[in-house]
Amino acid sequence: MLDDDPFAPPPKKRDGHDLSRAALDALSIDELEARIAQLKDDIRACEAAISHKQAQRAKADALFRGDVS
């Protein structure tokens, strides 16, 4: 009997940002503040990447619609 279902969705990947409550409790205030600062930097980088991709998509959409100026 096989445990692997070929039609099952792939397992969710856990990233480095996944912390349990116990892990957070083990961090000092300074460590938590540093983590928050890093997460905010990561958020800004993600938002910049999204903006860049949206601009690229808009340019591609305009090209295929024939709206290029």
ZILIN-V540094 format. One record per backbone hydrogen bond with DSSP energy under -1.0 kcal/mol. NH is the residue of the N-H (numbers start at 0). CO is the residue of the C=O. If there is no record, write none. Layout:
BEGIN
NH:CO
NH:CO
END
This chain:
BEGIN
7:4
17:14
23:19
24:20
25:21
26:23
31:27
32:28
33:29
34:30
35:31
36:32
37:33
38:34
39:35
40:36
41:37
42:38
43:39
44:40
45:41
46:42
47:43
48:44
49:45
50:46
51:47
52:48
53:49
54:50
55:51
56:52
57:53
58:54
59:55
60:56
61:57
62:58
63:59
64:60
65:61
66:61
END
